[in-house]
Amino acid sequence: MKRSEEITRQYFDFLEKHIQDVITGAVPEFMELNEIAGQLAVSHQHLTDTIKKEKGHHPCYFYDEKIISEAQSMIADSDYSIAEIARLFTYDPSNFSKFFKKMTGITPGEFRKNSRLL
């Protein structure tokens, strides 16, 4: 395996665990990208360049996508309020709704309503 592929795999594995750790409260907040790079023992710039080269997008794109994916699952499959879910993801409910809408095109409430119709 090429080193760039290894860094990419480590990044995605780290994201998976880190996001779960935030949701469960094992860690208090989401790490910045430079902190994640440090955990992976690479520079911020090297991590960014590597992920862009291997996957075609900035690492933050995948970070946000993973957060949204987890939030969508929780919104669709749990009885937590949107505000409770926002807090689990360490967001102020208003900021969470804005982030969610920016990423998906609809509000968390609309997403929940649509997912319950299916």
N, C-alpha and C positions, 0 to 999 in steps of 0.2 A: 504494500500500500504506500502510495506517495505521501510525503509529509503533509501536503496541502489537504489531501483526503482525510488524513488522520486528524488534523486540526478541525476540519469541518465536522467530522463525526463527533469529536469531543465537544464541540460547541453545541451541537444539537442534543447530545446526551445531557450536557450540563443544563441547557434550557429546560428540558423535560423535568429534571429533578428539582431545579431551582424554583420553577413556577409552582410545582406541587408543594415545595417547602413553604412558599409564601402563603398559598391557599390554606394549608393546615396550621399556619402560625409558627412553624419551626424556625423561620427567619422572619424578622419584622418588616422587611420591605424589599422591593425589587432592587437588584444590583444595577449599577451603571455598567455600560459596555466596557469601560476601561477596567473596572473591577473584575468582570468576567474574564477579560484577557489576562489579567494578573493571575487569576485562579488556574488558567490554562497554560501559564508560563510563556506567554507570547506578548508582544507589544500590542497596544490598541490598533496601531496602523497595520501591523502584520495580520492581525485577526480580520480587520475590515477588508484588506486587500485579498486575503485568502478566500473569505466567504463570497465576496463579489466575484472572484475569478471562478470559483467552483460552482456557485449557485445562481449567479447573475443579479443578485440584489445585495444591498447593504445588510449587515447582521441585524440591525434594528427592525428591518422589515419582517424578518422571521421571528424575532422576539415579540413584536406586536401581534403578528399573525397567531402565534401560539397562545398568547394571552387571550385574544379574542376567541379562539377556538375553545379554550377551556371555559371562558365565560359563557359562550353560547351553549355548551353542554350543561352548565349549571343552571342557566336561565330556563332551558327547555325541560330539564329533568329533575328539578328540585322545586320545593315550595318556598325557598328563601325569597324574600322580597328583593327587588332590584337594588335597593339601598344596602341590604345585608350583603349581597353579592359584591357590590362595589367595595364595601369595607373589607371583605375577605381578600379582595385584590388590591388592597391598600389605597383605594381611590376615594376621594370625596364623591358622593353620589352624582352631583352635577357634572364634575369633570369626567367621571366614568361614562355617563350618558353621551357627552360630547365626543369622547374618544371612540366609543362604540359606534356612534352614528357616522363619524368620520371614516371609520374602517369598513363598515358594512352598508352604509346608506340608509339604515333605519335605526330607530331608537331601541333600547333594550326591551321596553314595553311592547313595541310593535313586533319585535322578534318573538317574544314570549307568546303573544296572541297568535301569530302566524304558526308557530311551532305546535301549539295546542290544537290547531285546526286540522293538522295532518293526521 
